[in-house]
Amino acid sequence: MIYTEDFFSPGSSYPTDDVVILVDSFSNENVNFKKTLVWEDGSPMTDAKVDQIIYRKKGTFFYKRVMVNTKVLHAKIFNPFCDGINDDSPAISKMMKISSMGYTIDGNGLTYHLLNKITQEVDNFSFINFNFRLNDNYDSDCGWEITVNKNMVFENIFIDGGRGTYKTGLEKWKMGAQDLNPPTPTILPLIPNLGDVFIFEHIDPTSKVEINNFKAINIHGMSAITIFSVGSIYIENSYFENTSLKPFHVYHSLDNGTTTGGRTYVSNIELKDCGYLPDTFLENITNANNQNQNPDPNHPSRWTIANKQTYNGMQHWSYGAIVTYGEYYIDNIKVENYGSSAVCSDRNSKFFANNIQIINNSNKFESRNPSGAMWFEATGDAYISNLDIDISDRGTRDLTFDSSALQTFNTELYIDNLKIKTAASKVLLKKGIRASYNNNNTVTVNNLHIGGAFQDQPVFHGIMEFAKDQYPLKSKFVLNGGIIEGGNLLFWGTGEVNLSKINAPASKIEFQSPVSTQFNKISIKESSFYYFNTITHYKQMIIENSTIISDFLYNSNSSDVVIKNSNINGLLSLPYTVVGSNIHISGGEIGRTHINGYHIFIDNVKSRQGLYIDNAQFFTINNCILKTSESEPVIMVSNNSDRLILGMISHNILSIKTNTPAAGYILLTPEATAKVSTYNNAETNFD
């Protein structure tokens, strides 16, 4: 047997045959080398192209390693230490150079110790079957930052970063960006002192990144893996656990959003315990203004021990599976415990997902910026099939900010099957759905189920306060089918609201606005709510085949109102109107009713209390069964503004409770008497 290092050593006397059969000195595998005059690209061989792995030189002759039907190289041939003590970064760097030539490096499932940061540029990158271990302190970055010009494969990779395990001492956290107006008392934004472990940058838009069976645990840093690319990214069958901030982050831009492009495909991913502060840590903010501090950034004098429960800081930017820009596709992801968000679509042009499950069952998790288990930030078009969010515990400081289960901003969003569940006896979130905007977009949810306690509302949709001067009127919120177990729905300046088949008998639904303008439409069909109130102006309001358990208060100007086959058990009040408006109430049962409108049409309605028509121009009350049990008329018509031209009350059954000193069946004020016709009305009593 002749070993490679013996054969190619200077002064070796072995014959220089055209083909030599050797044993690799480091991997002990058989290997053939063949004489060559040219390099990989066909250019003439030179001493500068000898890499000691693929191309070697003996005397005046150049040799190339012969690869039979494969381009896979065992990492052992690079002579790494793999002893858990010495730094394997130099050997890894050599592997990258060879992989750049189109070879796959097989780590053979051994553990490689990364004590330093590798910065390198390669054409291709393909690593499989590697285990990595970092240094044993929280002082210095280690890992790598690689520019890959073409394609990349990262498969069967395991990294244990040592957070809370083999690393010694306390974690270090520093000040992050002040991108919020902090509440009082000020809560400082904290981020890890260490950067991303693995960073890849891909310049070619045709490049492809394949990350498969990647497992990262115990990571203290900004992320386990971050990728900048305008190509295609595939992250599949992977697992992340116990990360200080982000498990992974993909940026589909190389110039901070000026130019964007690319796609990320995520499938069969699980994240657990990502984005949280430990109970005790070190911070360098308290001593930051000390003019006499030691110049060494890791000197103990620059760091102060802090306790999470008493320190005025929280972790910041702790987003889960986040992709920024480009297109984002998900098929099956599960997240257990998150900081700012579990899944984040950040300014994607498209987002499509199937089966997202999010759980939070620990009070260690909270966020300085408003948290959202599922977060959409200015995404173009988004669709999800099956989003399940279950929050059974959460850090109480999360309520300092506007936390929610689903957070969406300026996103055209469509969800089939949304379930939000939180604790019923303990408030953990401010809102269930928090949808905000300053542009024209539609949020649509089919088959919604929300249960649990919320500090504010289970459903909120509204304009951003900073954008109220550029007010859009085309924003829409649509719910088709669902159950809301309790809490209120608040629409804060929503252009159009469509609710269908919503069972929320304990919920109030309210419409408000920070500006005075008339919006488009409210439509409620086949639904039940406890209470309805709007002080916002809408052009059209439709309620059909629905039930309001208590009062229906339409305290705003309206152009057209239709209430059809609906039951309103409490007060029905439409006290304001605009010129030319139409109010049509037909079918169903209503309580005490007060209507101020131009054109009023009431037919086939049952009423349990008095009906008051005020300042109509034209009105008809036909084929109704109307009652009163109070000291008031069954029907009262006034014409205080002298607007009335014609009114008709006909073919109604009017009933007064027996022995009630009512004011009569029909009471017309003097200004209305000559303009109202009454005929074929039956007047009765009831017990």
C-alpha positions as CSV (number, residue, x, y, z in Angstrom):
1,M,0.0,0.0,0.0
2,I,1.2,3.4,-0.9
3,Y,-0.3,6.4,1.0
4,T,-1.1,9.6,-0.8
5,E,1.1,11.8,1.5
6,D,4.1,9.5,0.9
7,F,3.6,9.3,-2.9
8,F,3.3,13.1,-3.3
9,S,5.9,14.0,-0.7
10,P,9.0,15.9,-2.1
11,G,11.8,13.6,-3.0
12,S,9.5,10.5,-3.2
13,S,11.0,7.8,-5.3
14,Y,7.8,6.1,-6.3
15,P,7.4,5.7,-10.1
16,T,5.3,8.4,-11.8
17,D,2.9,6.1,-13.7
18,D,0.1,7.5,-15.7
19,V,-2.4,6.1,-13.2
20,V,-1.5,5.4,-9.6
21,I,-3.5,3.4,-7.0
22,L,-3.1,4.8,-3.6
23,V,-4.6,4.8,-0.1
24,D,-5.7,8.2,1.2
25,S,-3.5,9.0,4.2
26,F,-6.4,10.6,6.2
27,S,-9.5,8.7,5.2
28,N,-7.8,5.3,4.5
29,E,-9.9,4.8,1.4
30,N,-8.5,3.6,-1.9
31,V,-8.1,6.4,-4.4
32,N,-6.7,6.6,-7.9
33,F,-4.8,9.6,-9.4
34,K,-4.3,10.1,-13.1
35,K,-1.9,12.4,-14.9
36,T,-3.4,15.5,-16.4
37,L,-2.3,18.5,-18.3
38,V,-5.6,20.5,-17.9
39,W,-7.7,21.9,-15.0
40,E,-11.4,21.6,-14.4
41,D,-12.3,24.2,-17.0
42,G,-9.9,22.9,-19.6
43,S,-7.2,25.5,-19.0
44,P,-3.6,24.4,-18.7
45,M,-2.5,23.1,-15.3
46,T,-0.2,25.3,-13.3
47,D,1.3,25.1,-9.8
48,A,-1.2,27.7,-8.7
49,K,-4.0,25.3,-9.5
50,V,-2.7,22.5,-7.2
51,D,-5.1,22.2,-4.3
52,Q,-3.6,19.0,-2.6
53,I,-7.0,17.3,-2.8
54,I,-8.2,17.0,-6.4
55,Y,-5.1,18.3,-8.1
56,R,-1.6,17.3,-6.9
57,K,1.9,17.5,-8.2
58,K,4.8,15.0,-8.2
59,G,8.0,16.2,-9.6
60,T,7.1,17.8,-12.9
61,F,3.8,15.9,-13.4
62,F,0.3,17.0,-12.4
63,Y,-2.2,14.4,-11.2
64,K,-6.0,14.5,-10.8
65,R,-8.0,12.5,-8.3
66,V,-10.2,10.0,-10.3
67,M,-13.9,10.1,-9.3
68,V,-16.0,7.2,-10.5
69,N,-19.6,8.1,-11.2
70,T,-19.7,10.5,-8.2
71,K,-18.3,13.8,-7.1
72,V,-18.6,13.1,-3.4
73,L,-15.5,13.6,-1.2
74,H,-15.1,12.4,2.4
75,A,-14.3,15.2,4.7
76,K,-11.6,13.1,6.3
77,I,-9.3,13.6,3.4
78,F,-9.0,17.3,4.5
79,N,-7.4,16.0,7.8
80,P,-9.8,17.8,10.3
81,F,-9.3,17.3,14.0
82,C,-12.9,16.4,14.9
83,D,-11.7,16.1,18.5
84,G,-14.0,18.7,20.1
85,I,-11.0,20.7,21.2
86,N,-9.0,22.0,18.3
87,D,-10.5,24.4,15.6
88,D,-11.7,22.7,12.5
89,S,-12.4,26.0,10.7
90,P,-9.2,25.8,8.5
91,A,-10.1,22.4,7.3
92,I,-13.7,23.5,6.7
93,S,-12.4,26.5,4.6
94,K,-10.4,24.0,2.5
95,M,-13.5,21.9,2.0
96,M,-15.4,25.0,0.8
97,K,-12.8,25.7,-1.8
98,I,-13.0,22.2,-3.2
99,S,-16.8,22.2,-3.0
100,S,-16.8,25.4,-5.1
101,M,-15.5,23.3,-8.0
102,G,-18.7,21.3,-8.0
103,Y,-17.9,18.6,-5.4
104,T,-20.0,17.5,-2.5
105,I,-18.2,17.2,0.8
106,D,-19.5,14.3,3.1
107,G,-18.8,15.0,6.8
108,N,-19.4,11.3,7.6
109,G,-21.5,12.3,10.6
110,L,-18.5,13.5,12.6
111,T,-18.5,16.6,14.8
112,Y,-16.5,19.6,13.6
113,H,-15.5,22.3,16.1
114,L,-15.9,25.9,14.8
115,L,-13.9,28.4,16.9
116,N,-13.7,31.2,14.4
117,K,-15.7,33.0,11.8
118,I,-15.1,31.8,8.2
119,T,-15.6,34.4,5.5
120,Q,-15.3,33.0,1.9
121,E,-16.6,33.2,-1.6
122,V,-17.3,30.1,-3.7
123,D,-19.1,29.2,-6.9
124,N,-20.9,26.1,-5.6
125,F,-21.4,24.8,-2.1
126,S,-22.5,21.3,-1.1
127,F,-22.1,19.9,2.4
128,I,-23.8,16.7,3.7
129,N,-23.7,14.7,6.9
130,F,-22.0,17.3,9.2
131,N,-22.3,17.9,12.9
132,F,-21.0,21.3,14.2
133,R,-20.1,22.5,17.7
134,L,-19.2,26.1,18.5
135,N,-16.9,27.7,21.0
136,D,-17.6,27.4,24.7
137,N,-18.1,31.1,25.5
138,Y,-20.6,34.0,24.8
139,D,-17.8,36.4,23.8
140,S,-16.9,35.8,20.1
141,D,-18.7,34.9,16.9
142,C,-18.1,31.7,15.2
143,G,-19.6,30.0,12.2
144,W,-19.3,31.4,8.7
145,E,-20.3,34.0,6.1
146,I,-20.2,32.6,2.6
147,T,-21.0,34.1,-0.7
148,V,-22.2,31.4,-3.1
149,N,-22.3,32.4,-6.7
150,K,-24.3,29.4,-8.0
151,N,-26.1,26.5,-6.2
152,M,-25.9,25.3,-2.6
153,V,-26.8,22.0,-0.8
154,F,-26.8,21.8,3.0
155,E,-28.2,18.4,4.0
156,N,-28.2,16.2,7.1
157,I,-26.7,19.0,9.2
158,F,-26.7,19.2,13.0
159,I,-25.4,22.1,15.0
160,D,-25.5,22.4,18.8
161,G,-24.6,26.0,19.7
162,G,-24.2,25.3,23.4
163,R,-26.7,27.8,24.7
164,G,-27.4,26.8,28.2
165,T,-25.4,23.6,27.8
166,Y,-21.7,23.5,27.1
167,K,-21.1,27.3,26.9
168,T,-19.8,28.7,30.2
169,G,-20.9,32.0,31.9
170,L,-23.9,34.1,31.2
171,E,-25.4,35.1,27.9
172,K,-24.7,38.6,26.7
173,W,-27.4,40.9,25.3
174,K,-27.0,44.5,24.0
175,M,-29.2,47.4,22.8
176,G,-31.1,46.8,19.6
177,A,-32.6,49.5,17.4
178,Q,-35.2,51.9,18.9
179,D,-37.8,51.4,16.2
180,L,-40.8,51.9,18.4
181,N,-42.0,54.7,20.6
182,P,-41.4,52.9,23.9
183,P,-44.1,52.8,26.5
184,T,-43.7,54.3,30.0
185,P,-41.7,53.1,31.8
186,T,-39.2,52.7,29.0
187,I,-38.6,49.1,28.0
188,L,-35.2,48.7,26.2
189,P,-35.0,46.6,23.0
190,L,-32.4,43.8,23.5
191,I,-30.7,41.6,21.0
192,P,-27.9,39.0,21.4
193,N,-24.3,40.3,21.3
194,L,-23.5,37.6,18.7
195,G,-24.5,37.6,15.1
196,D,-25.9,34.9,12.8
197,V,-24.1,31.5,12.9
198,F,-24.5,30.6,9.3
199,I,-24.8,33.4,6.6
200,F,-25.2,32.6,2.9
201,E,-25.4,35.2,0.2
202,H,-26.5,34.2,-3.3
203,I,-26.1,36.7,-6.1
204,D,-27.4,34.7,-9.1
205,P,-31.2,34.9,-9.5
206,T,-31.1,31.4,-11.1
207,S,-29.3,29.9,-8.1
208,K,-30.9,27.2,-6.0
209,V,-30.4,26.6,-2.2
210,E,-31.4,23.3,-0.8
211,I,-31.5,22.9,3.0
212,N,-32.8,19.5,4.0
213,N,-32.8,17.8,7.4
214,F,-31.1,20.7,9.1
215,K,-31.2,20.7,12.9
216,A,-30.1,23.6,15.0
217,I,-30.4,23.7,18.8
218,N,-29.1,25.9,21.6
219,I,-28.2,28.9,19.5
220,H,-27.2,32.3,21.1
221,G,-27.1,34.8,18.2
222,M,-29.2,36.7,15.8
223,S,-30.1,33.5,14.0
224,A,-29.0,30.0,13.4
225,I,-29.1,30.5,9.6
226,T,-29.6,33.6,7.5
227,I,-29.7,33.7,3.7
228,F,-29.6,36.6,1.3
229,S,-30.8,35.5,-2.2
230,V,-32.8,36.5,-5.2
231,G,-33.0,32.8,-6.3
232,S,-34.9,29.8,-5.0
233,I,-34.6,28.6,-1.4
234,Y,-35.8,25.2,-0.2
235,I,-35.9,24.5,3.6
236,E,-37.3,21.1,4.2
237,N,-37.6,18.5,7.0
238,S,-35.8,20.7,9.5
239,Y,-35.9,21.4,13.2
240,F,-34.9,24.4,15.4
241,E,-34.9,24.6,19.2
242,N,-33.8,27.0,21.9
243,T,-32.6,30.0,19.9
244,S,-32.1,33.4,21.5
245,L,-33.7,35.3,18.6
246,K,-34.5,33.9,15.1
247,P,-34.2,30.3,14.0
248,F,-33.8,31.3,10.3
249,H,-34.3,34.4,8.2
250,V,-34.4,34.7,4.4
251,Y,-33.9,38.1,2.7
252,H,-34.9,38.1,-1.0
253,S,-32.9,41.2,-1.6
254,L,-29.3,42.1,-1.8
255,D,-29.7,45.8,-1.5
256,N,-32.1,46.3,1.5
257,G,-35.3,46.1,-0.6
258,T,-34.4,48.3,-3.6
259,T,-34.3,45.3,-5.8
260,T,-36.2,42.2,-4.8
261,G,-36.9,38.7,-6.1
262,G,-36.8,35.0,-5.4
263,R,-38.8,32.4,-3.7
264,T,-38.6,30.4,-0.5
265,Y,-40.3,27.0,-0.1
266,V,-40.6,25.7,3.5
267,S,-42.0,22.2,4.2
268,N,-42.2,20.0,7.2
269,I,-40.5,22.3,9.6
270,E,-40.7,22.4,13.4
271,L,-39.6,25.3,15.7
272,K,-39.5,25.1,19.5
273,D,-38.6,27.7,22.1
274,C,-37.3,30.3,19.8
275,G,-36.9,33.9,20.9
276,Y,-36.6,34.5,24.6
277,L,-34.4,36.0,27.4
278,P,-32.9,33.7,30.0
279,D,-33.7,34.4,33.7
280,T,-30.3,35.9,34.3
281,F,-28.0,37.4,31.7
282,L,-25.4,40.1,31.1
283,E,-26.1,43.5,29.5
284,N,-23.8,46.3,28.5
285,I,-26.3,49.2,28.4
286,T,-26.0,50.3,32.1
287,N,-22.3,51.0,31.7
288,A,-22.4,52.2,28.1
289,N,-21.8,55.9,29.1
290,N,-18.8,55.2,31.4
291,Q,-16.0,57.2,29.8
292,N,-13.3,55.2,31.6
293,Q,-14.5,51.7,30.5
294,N,-12.0,49.1,29.4
295,P,-11.5,49.1,25.5
296,D,-12.0,45.4,25.4
297,P,-15.7,44.8,24.6
298,N,-15.7,41.6,26.5
299,H,-14.1,43.0,29.7
300,P,-16.2,42.2,32.7
301,S,-16.3,45.8,33.7
302,R,-18.4,46.5,30.6
303,W,-21.1,44.0,31.5
304,T,-23.7,44.0,34.3
305,I,-25.7,41.1,35.6
306,A,-29.4,41.5,34.9
307,N,-32.5,39.6,36.0
308,K,-35.3,39.2,33.4
309,Q,-38.1,39.9,35.9
310,T,-36.7,43.2,37.2
311,Y,-34.7,44.5,34.2
312,N,-36.3,47.2,32.0
313,G,-35.6,45.4,28.8
314,M,-37.1,42.7,26.6
315,Q,-35.8,40.8,23.6
316,H,-36.5,42.5,20.2
317,W,-37.0,41.2,16.6
318,S,-37.5,37.6,17.8
319,Y,-39.3,36.5,14.7
320,G,-39.8,32.8,13.9
321,A,-39.9,31.4,10.4
322,I,-39.4,34.8,8.7
323,V,-38.9,35.6,5.0
324,T,-38.5,39.2,3.8
325,Y,-39.4,40.2,0.3
326,G,-39.8,37.7,-2.6
327,E,-42.4,34.9,-2.5
328,Y,-42.9,32.6,0.5
329,Y,-44.5,29.2,0.4
330,I,-45.1,26.9,3.4
331,D,-46.4,23.3,3.6
332,N,-46.6,22.0,7.2
333,I,-45.0,24.0,9.9
334,K,-45.3,23.6,13.7
335,V,-44.1,26.2,16.2
336,E,-44.1,25.8,19.9
337,N,-43.3,29.0,21.8
338,Y,-42.2,32.1,20.1
339,G,-41.1,35.7,20.9
340,S,-42.3,38.3,18.4
341,S,-43.8,35.9,16.0
342,A,-43.9,32.2,15.1
343,V,-44.3,32.7,11.4
344,C,-43.6,36.0,9.7
345,S,-44.4,37.1,6.1
346,D,-42.4,40.3,5.8
347,R,-43.2,42.3,2.6
348,N,-43.5,39.2,0.5
349,S,-45.1,39.7,-2.9
350,K,-46.9,36.4,-2.5
351,F,-47.5,34.1,0.5
352,F,-49.1,30.7,0.2
353,A,-49.3,28.2,3.1
354,N,-50.9,24.9,4.0
355,N,-51.2,23.7,7.6
356,I,-49.6,26.1,10.1
357,Q,-49.8,25.1,13.8
358,I,-48.7,27.6,16.5
359,I,-48.6,26.8,20.2
360,N,-47.4,28.9,23.1
361,N,-47.5,27.2,26.5
362,S,-44.7,28.9,28.4
363,N,-44.6,32.3,30.2
364,K,-40.9,32.7,29.3
365,F,-42.0,34.1,25.9
366,E,-42.9,37.8,25.3
367,S,-41.8,40.5,22.9
368,R,-40.8,44.2,23.1
369,N,-42.4,44.9,19.7
370,P,-46.1,43.9,19.3
371,S,-46.2,40.2,19.0
372,G,-48.3,38.2,16.5
373,A,-48.2,34.4,16.4
374,M,-48.9,34.7,12.7
375,W,-47.6,38.0,11.3
376,F,-48.1,39.6,7.9
377,E,-46.2,42.8,7.2
378,A,-47.3,44.5,4.0
379,T,-47.6,41.3,2.0
380,G,-49.0,41.6,-1.5
381,D,-51.2,38.5,-1.7
382,A,-51.5,35.9,1.0
383,Y,-53.4,32.7,1.3
384,I,-53.5,30.1,4.2
385,S,-55.3,26.8,4.4
386,N,-55.6,25.7,8.0
387,L,-54.1,28.1,10.6
388,D,-54.3,26.8,14.2
389,I,-53.2,29.1,17.0
390,D,-53.3,27.9,20.6
391,I,-52.0,30.2,23.3
392,S,-52.3,28.6,26.8
393,D,-49.6,30.6,28.5
394,R,-47.5,33.7,27.7
395,G,-45.3,36.3,29.4
396,T,-47.4,39.0,31.1
397,R,-45.2,41.8,29.8
398,D,-46.4,40.9,26.3
399,L,-49.6,42.9,27.1
400,T,-47.5,46.1,27.3
401,F,-47.7,46.1,23.5
402,D,-50.5,45.4,21.1
403,S,-50.1,41.6,21.1
404,S,-52.4,39.4,19.0
405,A,-52.7,35.9,17.7
406,L,-53.0,37.0,14.0
407,Q,-51.3,40.3,13.1
408,T,-51.8,41.6,9.6
409,F,-50.8,45.0,8.1
410,N,-51.5,46.2,4.6
411,T,-52.0,42.6,3.3
412,E,-54.4,41.1,0.9
413,L,-55.2,38.1,3.0
414,Y,-57.4,35.1,2.5
415,I,-57.6,32.3,5.1
416,D,-59.6,29.0,5.0
417,N,-60.0,27.5,8.5
418,L,-58.7,29.8,11.2
419,K,-58.8,28.6,14.8
420,I,-57.6,30.9,17.6
421,K,-57.7,29.6,21.2
422,T,-56.4,31.2,24.3
423,A,-56.8,30.8,28.0
424,A,-60.4,31.5,29.2
425,S,-59.4,32.4,32.8
426,K,-56.2,34.4,32.2
427,V,-55.7,37.3,29.7
428,L,-52.6,36.5,27.6
429,L,-53.2,38.6,24.4
430,K,-54.7,42.0,23.7
431,K,-56.4,40.9,20.5
432,G,-57.3,37.7,18.6
433,I,-57.2,39.2,15.1
434,R,-55.4,42.6,14.7
435,A,-55.8,43.7,11.1
436,S,-54.5,47.2,10.3
437,Y,-53.9,49.1,7.1
438,N,-53.2,52.4,5.4
439,N,-54.0,51.2,1.9
440,N,-56.8,49.4,0.1
441,N,-56.8,45.7,0.9
442,T,-59.2,42.9,1.8
443,V,-58.9,40.4,4.8
444,T,-61.1,37.4,4.2
445,V,-61.5,34.5,6.7
446,N,-63.7,31.4,6.0
447,N,-64.6,29.2,8.9
448,L,-63.4,31.1,12.0
449,H,-63.3,29.9,15.6
450,I,-62.1,32.2,18.3
451,G,-62.3,31.3,22.0
452,G,-60.7,32.6,25.2
453,A,-60.1,35.9,27.0
454,F,-58.6,39.0,25.3
455,Q,-57.8,42.3,26.9
456,D,-59.3,44.3,24.0
457,Q,-61.2,42.4,21.3
458,P,-61.1,39.0,19.6
459,V,-61.4,40.8,16.3
460,F,-60.1,44.2,15.4
461,H,-59.7,45.8,11.9
462,G,-58.8,49.4,11.5
463,I,-56.8,52.3,10.0
464,M,-53.3,53.1,11.3
465,E,-53.4,56.3,13.3
466,F,-50.5,57.8,11.3
467,A,-52.4,57.2,8.0
468,K,-55.8,58.8,8.9
469,D,-55.1,61.8,6.7
470,Q,-54.8,59.7,3.6
471,Y,-57.9,57.7,4.3
472,P,-58.8,54.8,1.9
473,L,-62.4,53.8,1.5
474,K,-61.9,50.5,-0.2
475,S,-60.5,48.4,2.7
476,K,-62.6,45.3,3.3
477,F,-63.0,42.8,6.1
478,V,-64.9,39.6,5.3
479,L,-65.9,36.7,7.7
480,N,-67.7,33.7,6.2
481,G,-68.8,31.2,8.8
482,G,-67.5,30.8,12.3
483,I,-67.9,31.0,16.0
484,I,-66.7,33.8,18.3
485,E,-67.2,32.6,21.9
486,G,-67.0,36.0,23.6
487,G,-65.5,39.5,23.5
488,N,-66.2,42.3,21.0
489,L,-65.6,43.0,17.4
490,L,-64.3,46.5,16.7
491,F,-64.0,48.1,13.2
492,W,-62.0,51.3,13.3
493,G,-62.5,53.0,10.0
494,T,-63.1,49.9,7.8
495,G,-64.4,50.7,4.3
496,E,-66.5,47.6,4.0
497,V,-67.5,44.8,6.4
498,N,-69.1,41.6,5.3
499,L,-70.1,39.0,8.0
500,S,-71.9,35.8,7.1
501,K,-72.9,32.9,9.3
502,I,-71.1,34.1,12.4
503,N,-72.3,32.8,15.7
504,A,-71.3,35.3,18.3
505,P,-74.3,35.7,20.7
506,A,-72.2,37.1,23.5
507,S,-70.2,39.6,21.4
508,K,-70.8,43.2,20.7
509,I,-70.0,44.5,17.3
510,E,-69.0,48.2,17.0
511,F,-68.0,50.5,14.2
512,Q,-65.9,53.6,14.9
513,S,-63.5,55.9,13.0
514,P,-60.8,58.4,13.8
515,V,-62.1,60.6,10.9
516,S,-65.4,62.0,9.8
517,T,-66.2,60.5,6.4
518,Q,-68.8,58.1,4.9
519,F,-67.7,54.5,4.3
520,N,-69.1,52.0,1.9
521,K,-71.0,49.1,3.4
522,I,-71.9,46.9,6.3
523,S,-73.4,43.5,5.5
524,I,-74.4,41.0,8.2
525,K,-76.1,37.8,7.1
526,E,-77.2,34.6,8.9
527,S,-75.4,35.7,12.0
528,S,-76.0,36.4,15.7
529,F,-74.5,39.0,17.9
530,Y,-75.3,40.4,21.3
531,Y,-75.2,44.1,20.5
532,F,-74.7,46.3,17.4
533,N,-73.5,49.9,17.5
534,T,-72.0,52.2,14.9
535,I,-71.1,55.9,15.2
536,T,-69.4,55.8,11.8
537,H,-71.1,56.9,8.6
538,Y,-71.8,54.1,6.0
539,K,-73.5,54.4,2.6
540,Q,-75.2,51.1,2.9
541,M,-76.1,48.7,5.7
542,I,-77.7,45.2,5.3
543,I,-78.7,42.8,8.0
544,E,-80.4,39.7,6.8
545,N,-81.6,36.5,8.5
546,S,-79.7,37.5,11.6
547,T,-80.3,38.1,15.4
548,I,-79.2,40.9,17.7
549,I,-79.8,39.7,21.2
550,S,-79.8,43.2,22.7
551,D,-79.8,46.7,21.1
552,F,-79.2,47.7,17.5
553,L,-77.9,51.3,17.5
554,Y,-77.1,52.9,14.2
555,N,-75.9,56.2,15.6
556,S,-74.6,57.7,12.3
557,N,-75.8,59.0,9.0
558,S,-76.7,56.3,6.5
559,S,-77.8,56.3,2.9
560,D,-79.5,52.9,2.7
561,V,-80.4,50.5,5.4
562,V,-82.0,47.0,4.8
563,I,-83.0,44.8,7.7
564,K,-84.6,41.7,6.4
565,N,-86.0,38.6,8.2
566,S,-83.9,39.5,11.3
567,N,-84.7,39.6,15.0
568,I,-83.6,42.5,17.1
569,N,-84.6,41.8,20.7
570,G,-83.7,45.2,22.2
571,L,-83.9,48.8,21.0
572,L,-83.7,49.4,17.2
573,S,-82.4,52.9,16.7
574,L,-81.7,54.7,13.4
575,P,-81.9,58.3,14.6
576,Y,-79.8,60.0,11.8
577,T,-80.0,59.9,8.0
578,V,-79.0,61.7,4.9
579,V,-81.0,63.2,2.1
580,G,-82.5,60.6,-0.2
581,S,-81.7,57.7,2.1
582,N,-83.9,54.5,2.0
583,I,-84.6,52.4,5.1
584,H,-86.4,49.1,4.5
585,I,-87.3,46.7,7.3
586,S,-89.1,43.5,6.3
587,G,-89.8,40.3,8.1
588,G,-88.5,39.3,11.5
589,E,-89.1,40.6,15.0
590,I,-88.0,43.9,16.4
591,G,-88.1,45.7,19.8
592,R,-88.7,49.3,20.5
593,T,-87.9,51.2,17.3
594,H,-86.9,54.8,16.5
595,I,-86.3,55.7,12.8
596,N,-85.3,59.0,11.3
597,G,-85.0,58.7,7.6
598,Y,-86.2,60.1,4.3
599,H,-87.8,57.0,2.7
600,I,-88.9,54.4,5.2
601,F,-90.6,51.1,4.2
602,I,-91.7,48.6,7.0
603,D,-93.6,45.5,6.1
604,N,-94.3,42.0,7.5
605,V,-92.6,42.9,10.8
606,K,-93.5,41.8,14.3
607,S,-92.7,44.3,17.0
608,R,-92.9,43.9,20.8
609,Q,-92.7,47.6,21.6
610,G,-93.5,51.0,20.1
611,L,-92.6,52.1,16.6
612,Y,-91.6,55.8,16.2
613,I,-91.2,57.4,12.8
614,D,-89.5,60.8,12.9
615,N,-89.1,63.3,10.1
616,A,-89.6,61.0,7.1
617,Q,-90.3,62.3,3.6
618,F,-92.2,59.2,2.5
619,F,-93.0,56.1,4.6
620,T,-95.2,53.0,4.6
621,I,-96.0,50.6,7.4
622,N,-97.9,47.6,5.9
623,N,-98.8,44.0,7.0
624,C,-97.2,44.2,10.4
625,I,-98.1,42.8,13.8
626,L,-97.2,45.6,16.2
627,K,-97.5,45.7,20.0
628,T,-96.9,47.8,23.0
629,S,-97.0,47.1,26.7
630,E,-95.9,50.6,27.9
631,S,-97.6,53.9,28.2
632,E,-96.9,54.8,24.6
633,P,-98.7,54.4,21.3
634,V,-98.1,51.4,19.1
635,I,-97.1,53.7,16.3
636,M,-96.0,57.3,16.6
637,V,-95.3,59.7,13.7
638,S,-93.8,63.2,14.0
639,N,-93.0,65.8,11.4
640,N,-91.0,68.3,13.4
641,S,-88.9,69.3,10.4
642,D,-91.9,69.6,8.1
643,R,-90.3,67.1,5.7
644,L,-93.2,64.7,5.4
645,I,-94.9,64.5,2.1
646,L,-96.8,61.3,2.4
647,G,-97.2,58.4,4.9
648,M,-99.3,55.3,4.8
649,I,-100.2,52.9,7.6
650,S,-102.3,50.0,6.4
651,H,-103.2,46.3,6.9
652,N,-101.6,46.0,10.3
653,I,-102.6,44.3,13.5
654,L,-102.0,46.8,16.4
655,S,-102.2,45.5,19.9
656,I,-102.0,47.1,23.3
657,K,-101.5,45.1,26.5
658,T,-104.7,44.8,28.5
659,N,-105.1,47.4,31.3
660,T,-102.1,49.4,30.1
661,P,-102.7,53.2,30.0
662,A,-101.3,53.5,26.5
663,A,-101.3,56.6,24.5
664,G,-103.3,55.0,21.7
665,Y,-102.8,52.8,18.8
666,I,-101.6,55.4,16.3
667,L,-100.4,58.8,17.4
668,L,-99.8,61.5,14.7
669,T,-98.4,64.8,15.8
670,P,-100.3,67.9,14.5
671,E,-97.7,68.5,11.8
672,A,-98.2,64.9,10.5
673,T,-101.9,64.4,10.7
674,A,-102.9,65.7,7.3
675,K,-100.2,63.8,5.5
676,V,-100.6,60.3,6.8
677,S,-103.3,57.8,5.6
678,T,-104.4,54.9,7.8
679,Y,-106.7,52.2,6.8
680,N,-107.5,48.5,7.2
681,N,-105.7,48.4,10.6
682,A,-107.0,46.0,13.2
683,E,-106.9,47.3,16.8
684,T,-106.7,44.6,19.6
685,N,-105.6,43.9,23.1
686,F,-103.4,41.1,24.5
687,D,-102.9,39.8,28.0
